[in-house]
């Protein structure tokens, strides 16, 4: 989810319920995830440690297979006497952190085509079944030929649909209803409830009434259709997941009609998800729980909507690492305010612990954001750090300061810096040109390189910045 919501000043997006949450809490205008892809970000956020600590840099590695010793947020709250409940997508894998939850994680189940992607349009369902058959046949041929191959991703159909169905027809509507049911059950107990809504994840499937909120001709198209000038090739991506959907070209750009349809679908999914958030928060109010319940809303990473002529995430660029985050704490000062302080998702763990009177585990590599609720303009971190791996043992480490984004691409075996990026974000999240090699930026690059080097000593990042 992009920080493209009504409460962030984007009037085209209809997000009244999220906006209402912002009016009762604090909006973080410069929040950053640790890696712009879901599994690493979730493992990082839920342990308060960075990807180099969790050792989760991809979608295939469950946290408990590499760092079972890390104490997760839900496990910490469970140890403190809270009932901890996981609904929908919280970790990337359903079997991660089993000791952290009071009950097995709940996932919505139904007869929809495409599994959790949730196709409800009969035409989409037909396409999914055809796609499944072709993928299975190709996979079986490869197995017979002796090739070592990974199982196919089943269930890929169209990248969007908007049938006239109720909210509960899709997974997020079911998760919403389960969250309301759990709130009613837990109302007299201390609880930690994680409600993981899928949207606006691909495919952009949402009930027709949310598509009807927008007109394709009024949608905002991306400001830039090419990568930043002088950007090293390693910094870009080839879209990722989107190319796997039917109707999307395997190479090259989408046409403007498809682009508008995709953006339309993203907007519809945000509004659909917003409605589910509203229902959950309304139940919290109805039960009289708002005055003693901390609420935090976050999306696991940013997303490109045709920006740079690209889609999805998978980069260290500002538009992929910049994320929305709202926090509401009972009795907080400056409700409805905002802060431009640089914050990171590793800061969520210590913040929630402090807000609820729990100790902050020593493993945490972030910093509690609670002081910002009292003083949103106070001096804060000098930088926020993210990273993204590439093949061949390459890791891109990136740092966002008040104005600049600086990135180094490093061969992990040798420590060699193979490429650098420097972008000026004084006026926009969209970078236009890599300035790292300009002579007039040499002193700034040297300064930022030293800051980034210190920041990569993650365990002491709180003290170092």
C-alpha positions in Angstrom: 0.0 0.0 0.0 1.2 3.4 -1.0 1.0 6.5 1.3 -1.7 7.5 -1.2 -4.8 8.0 1.1 -7.1 10.8 1.8 -5.4 11.6 5.1 -2.1 11.9 3.2 -3.6 14.6 1.0 -4.6 12.4 -1.9 -8.2 13.5 -2.6 -8.7 11.1 -5.4 -8.5 8.1 -3.1 -11.6 7.5 -1.1 -10.5 6.2 2.3 -12.9 7.7 4.8 -12.4 5.1 7.5 -8.6 5.2 7.5 -8.8 9.0 7.4 -11.0 8.8 10.5 -8.3 6.7 12.2 -5.8 9.3 11.3 -8.0 12.0 12.9 -7.8 10.1 16.2 -4.1 9.3 16.1 -0.9 10.4 14.5 0.1 10.2 10.8 3.7 9.4 10.0 4.6 11.2 6.8 8.0 9.6 6.4 7.8 6.0 7.4 9.9 3.3 5.7 9.9 -0.4 5.5 13.1 -2.4 5.8 12.7 -4.3 2.5 10.3 -3.7 -0.3 8.7 -7.2 -0.4 6.3 -8.8 1.9 8.0 -11.7 3.7 11.1 -9.9 4.8 9.2 -6.8 5.9 6.8 -8.8 8.0 9.5 -10.9 9.6 11.5 -7.7 10.3 8.5 -5.7 11.6 7.2 -8.5 13.8 10.6 -9.1 15.5 11.8 -5.4 15.6 15.0 -6.5 13.8 16.4 -5.8 10.3 16.5 -8.4 7.4 20.2 -9.0 8.0 19.3 -10.1 11.5 16.2 -12.1 10.7 18.0 -13.7 7.7 14.8 -13.5 5.8 15.5 -11.8 2.4 13.1 -13.7 0.2 9.6 -15.2 0.0 10.7 -18.8 0.6 12.3 -18.6 4.1 9.9 -18.8 7.1 11.3 -16.9 10.1 11.2 -19.8 12.5 13.5 -21.9 10.2 16.4 -19.4 10.5 15.8 -17.4 13.7 13.5 -19.2 16.0 15.3 -17.5 18.9 13.9 -14.1 18.1 11.0 -13.0 20.3 8.2 -11.7 18.1 5.7 -9.0 19.1 2.8 -11.5 19.6 5.0 -13.8 21.6 6.1 -11.0 23.8 2.5 -9.9 24.4 1.4 -13.6 24.9 4.1 -13.9 27.6 2.6 -10.8 29.3 -0.8 -12.4 29.6 -2.4 -11.2 26.4 -4.5 -13.5 24.1 -2.8 -13.2 20.7 -4.8 -13.8 17.6 -3.7 -13.9 13.9 -6.3 -13.3 11.2 -5.6 -13.3 7.5 -2.1 -12.5 6.2 0.2 -11.5 9.1 3.4 -13.4 8.4 4.0 -14.4 4.8 3.8 -18.1 5.8 0.9 -19.4 7.9 3.3 -21.7 9.9 5.7 -18.9 11.0 6.1 -18.1 14.7 3.7 -20.8 16.0 4.6 -20.2 19.6 3.6 -16.5 19.2 -0.2 -17.1 18.9 -2.7 -18.3 21.4 -4.5 -20.3 18.7 -3.5 -21.4 15.2 -3.5 -18.5 12.7 -7.0 -18.2 11.0 -7.2 -17.9 7.3 -10.3 -17.3 5.3 -11.6 -20.4 3.4 -14.1 -20.6 0.6 -14.8 -22.0 -2.8 -13.3 -19.1 -4.8 -11.1 -19.8 -7.7 -7.5 -19.0 -7.4 -7.0 -19.7 -3.7 -6.3 -16.6 -1.6 -6.3 -14.4 -4.7 -10.1 -14.7 -4.6 -11.7 -14.7 -8.0 -15.5 -14.4 -7.9 -16.3 -13.5 -11.5 -17.2 -16.7 -13.5 -15.1 -15.6 -16.4 -12.1 -15.1 -14.2 -12.6 -18.5 -12.6 -12.6 -20.1 -16.1 -9.4 -18.4 -17.0 -7.8 -19.5 -13.7 -8.8 -23.2 -14.4 -7.3 -23.0 -17.9 -4.2 -21.4 -16.6 -3.9 -24.1 -13.9 -4.2 -26.9 -16.5 -1.5 -25.4 -18.7 0.9 -24.8 -15.8 0.4 -28.3 -14.4 0.9 -29.9 -17.9 4.2 -27.9 -18.4 5.4 -28.8 -14.9 4.7 -32.5 -15.4 6.6 -32.4 -18.8 9.6 -30.8 -17.1 9.6 -33.5 -14.3 9.4 -36.3 -16.9 12.4 -34.8 -18.7 14.5 -34.8 -15.6 14.7 -31.1 -15.2 15.0 -29.6 -11.8 12.1 -27.2 -11.6 10.0 -25.4 -9.0 6.3 -26.1 -8.7 4.2 -23.6 -10.7 2.2 -20.8 -9.1 -1.3 -22.0 -9.5 -4.4 -19.8 -9.7 -3.1 -16.9 -11.7 -5.9 -15.4 -13.7 -6.7 -11.8 -14.7 -5.0 -8.9 -12.8 -8.3 -7.4 -11.9 -12.0 -8.0 -11.6 -15.1 -6.2 -10.2 -18.2 -8.4 -10.0 -21.3 -7.3 -8.3 -20.9 -9.3 -5.1 -21.0 -8.5 -1.3 -17.9 -7.6 0.6 -17.9 -11.0 2.3 -17.5 -12.8 -1.0 -13.8 -12.0 -0.9 -11.2 -13.0 1.7 -10.9 -9.5 3.2 -14.6 -9.3 3.9 -14.3 -12.7 5.7 -11.4 -11.5 7.7 -13.3 -8.5 8.7 -16.2 -10.5 10.0 -13.9 -12.9 11.9 -12.2 -9.9 13.5 -15.5 -8.5 14.7 -16.4 -12.0 16.1 -13.1 -12.1 17.9 -13.4 -8.6 19.3 -16.8 -9.6 20.8 -15.2 -12.7 22.4 -12.1 -10.9 23.7 -13.7 -7.7 24.9 -13.1 -8.5 28.6 -9.5 -9.8 28.2 -6.2 -8.2 27.3 -5.7 -9.0 23.6 -3.3 -8.5 20.7 -5.4 -8.9 17.5 -3.6 -8.8 14.2 -6.1 -8.4 11.2 -4.2 -8.9 7.9 -6.2 -7.6 5.0 -4.8 -8.7 1.6 -5.8 -5.7 -0.5 -4.6 -3.7 -2.3 -2.3 -6.7 -3.2 -2.7 -8.1 -6.7 -4.9 -9.2 -8.2 -7.0 -6.0 -8.0 -10.3 -7.8 -7.2 -13.0 -5.9 -5.3 -16.8 -5.7 -5.4 -18.3 -3.6 -8.2 -19.5 -0.8 -5.8 -15.9 0.1 -5.0 -14.9 0.2 -8.7 -18.0 2.5 -9.2 -16.4 5.1 -6.8 -13.9 6.0 -9.6 -13.9 7.0 -13.2 -10.9 5.8 -15.2 -10.6 9.1 -17.1 -10.1 11.0 -13.8 -7.3 8.8 -12.5 -3.8 10.2 -11.9 -1.2 8.7 -14.3 2.4 8.4 -13.2 4.6 11.4 -13.4 7.6 9.6 -14.9 7.5 6.7 -17.3 11.3 5.9 -17.4 13.9 4.9 -14.8 15.9 7.8 -13.3 18.7 9.0 -15.5 22.0 7.3 -14.8 20.4 4.7 -12.5 22.5 1.6 -12.4 20.8 -1.4 -14.0 21.0 -3.5 -10.8 18.7 -1.0 -9.1 15.7 -1.7 -11.4 13.3 -4.6 -11.7 11.1 -6.3 -14.3 7.8 -5.8 -12.5 7.7 -9.1 -10.7 4.3 -10.7 -10.0 2.2 -8.6 -12.4 3.7 -10.2 -15.6 2.3 -13.6 -14.4 -1.3 -12.5 -14.8 -3.3 -13.1 -17.9 -3.7 -10.2 -20.2 -0.4 -8.6 -19.1 2.5 -8.6 -21.6 5.5 -10.8 -20.7 7.8 -8.0 -21.9 7.5 -4.3 -22.5 5.0 -1.8 -21.2 1.2 -2.0 -20.8 -0.9 0.2 -23.0 -2.7 3.2 -21.5 -6.1 1.5 -21.3 -4.6 -1.4 -19.3 -2.7 1.1 -17.2 -5.8 3.0 -16.3 -7.6 -0.3 -15.5 -4.8 -1.4 -13.2 -4.8 2.0 -11.4 -8.6 1.9 -11.2 -8.4 -1.6 -9.7 -5.8 -0.5 -7.1 -8.0 2.4 -6.0 -11.0 0.2 -5.8 -9.1 -2.3 -3.6 -7.9 0.5 -1.3 -11.5 1.6 -0.8 -12.7 -2.0 -0.3 -10.0 -2.6 2.3 -10.8 0.8 3.9 -14.4 -0.3 4.4 -13.3 -3.4 6.2 -11.0 -1.4 8.5 -14.0 0.9 9.2 -16.2 -2.0 10.2 -13.6 -3.4 12.6 -13.0 0.0 14.2 -16.7 0.7 14.5 -17.1 -2.5 16.4 -14.2 -1.5 18.7 -16.1 1.7 19.4 -19.4 -0.2 19.9 -17.8 -2.4 22.5 -16.4 0.5 24.3 -12.8 -0.6 23.8 -11.4 2.4 21.9 -10.3 4.1 25.1 -8.0 1.3 26.2 -6.9 -0.1 22.8 -3.8 0.9 20.8 -4.5 0.7 17.0 -1.8 0.8 14.4 -2.3 0.6 10.6 0.6 -0.2 8.2 1.1 -1.6 4.7 4.1 -3.9 4.2 5.8 -1.8 1.5 5.2 0.7 -1.2 4.2 0.0 -4.8 4.7 1.3 -8.3 1.6 2.1 -10.3 3.3 2.5 -13.7 5.9 4.9 -12.1 9.2 4.7 -14.0 7.2 2.6 -16.5 7.3 -0.2 -13.9 5.0 -2.0 -11.5 5.1 -3.8 -8.2 7.9 -3.3 -5.7 11.4 -5.1 -5.6 13.6 -2.0 -5.5 15.3 0.4 -3.0 13.6 3.4 -4.6 11.6 5.8 -2.5 8.3 4.9 -4.0 8.8 1.2 -3.0 10.2 1.8 0.5 8.0 4.8 1.6 4.9 3.4 3.4 1.8 4.6 5.2 1.6 4.3 9.0 -1.0 5.5 11.4 -0.9 5.1 15.2 -3.7 5.8 17.7 -2.9 5.5 21.4 -5.6 6.2 24.1 -5.0 9.6 25.8 -2.3 10.7 23.3 -1.6 14.3 22.8 -1.9 16.0 19.3 -4.6 13.6 18.1 -5.2 14.2 14.4 -1.6 15.5 14.0 1.3 14.4 11.9 5.0 14.1 12.1 7.7 14.3 9.4 10.2 12.5 11.6 12.0 9.6 9.9 10.6 6.4 11.3 11.0 2.7 10.3 9.0 -0.5 10.7 11.5 -1.8 13.2 10.3 1.0 15.4 6.8 -0.5 15.7 7.8 -3.3 18.2 9.3 -1.0 20.8 6.5 1.5 20.3 3.7 -1.0 21.0 5.6 -2.5 23.9 6.1 0.9 25.6 2.5 2.0 24.8 1.2 -1.1 26.7 3.7 -0.9 29.6 5.8 -3.9 28.5 9.6 -4.1 28.5 11.3 -3.5 25.2 13.4 -6.6 24.4 17.1 -6.0 23.9 16.9 -7.6 20.4 15.0 -4.6 19.1 16.9 -2.6 16.6 14.4 0.2 16.3 13.3 3.1 18.6 10.0 3.7 20.3 8.0 6.4 18.6 6.0 7.3 21.7 7.9 10.6 22.2 6.7 11.7 18.8 3.1 11.6 20.0 3.8 14.3 22.6 6.2 16.3 20.4 5.7 15.5 16.7 8.4 18.1 15.6 11.1 17.0 18.0 14.5 16.1 16.7 14.6 12.4 15.7 16.5 10.0 13.6 19.0 11.2 11.0 18.2 8.4 8.6 16.0 5.4 7.9 17.5 2.3 6.3 16.3 -0.3 3.9 17.8 -3.0 1.7 17.1 -5.3 -1.3 19.0 -8.3 -2.5 19.9 -9.1 -6.1 21.4 -12.3 -7.6 25.1 -13.1 -7.5 25.4 -12.2 -3.8 24.6 -8.5 -4.3 22.8 -6.5 -1.7 21.6 -3.0 -2.1 21.7 -0.9 1.1 19.8 2.3 1.1 19.5 5.3 3.4 16.8 8.0 3.5 17.8 11.3 5.1 15.6 14.4 5.5 16.1 15.2 1.8 18.2 12.6 0.1 18.2 8.9 -0.7 21.6 7.3 -0.9 22.2 3.7 -2.0 25.2 1.4 -2.3 25.2 -2.0 -4.2 27.6 -4.2 -2.4 29.1 -7.7 -3.2 28.6 -9.3 0.2 31.6 -11.7 -0.1 34.1 -9.0 -0.8 32.4 -5.8 0.5 33.1 -4.2 -2.9 30.7 -1.3 -3.8 29.8 -1.9 -7.4 27.3 1.0 -7.9 26.0 4.1 -6.0 22.8 6.1 -6.2 22.0 9.5 -4.9 18.5 11.1 -5.4 17.2 14.4 -4.4 13.7 14.1 -2.9 13.2 17.7 -1.9 10.0 17.9 -4.0 8.9 14.4 -5.0 9.0 10.7 -4.1 9.8 10.1 -7.8 13.5 10.3 -8.6 14.5 11.9 -11.9 18.3 11.5 -11.9 21.0 9.6 -10.1 23.5 12.3 -8.9 26.0 10.0 -7.3 28.8 10.5 -9.9 28.6 14.3 -10.2 31.8 16.0 -8.9 29.7 18.6 -7.0 28.2 15.7 -4.9 31.4 14.0 -4.0 31.6 15.3 -0.5 27.9 14.4 0.1 28.5 10.9 -1.2 31.5 10.5 1.1 29.5 11.6 4.1 26.5 9.4 3.3 28.7 6.4 2.6 30.2 6.7 6.1 26.6 7.1 7.6 25.4 4.0 5.6 28.4 2.0 6.7 27.6 2.8 10.3 24.0 2.1 9.8 24.8 -1.4 8.4 26.0 -2.3 11.9 22.2 -2.7 12.5 22.3 -3.9 16.1 23.4 -0.5 17.3 21.5 1.6 14.8 19.5 3.4 17.5 22.6 4.8 19.1 24.4 5.5 15.9 21.7 7.7 14.3 
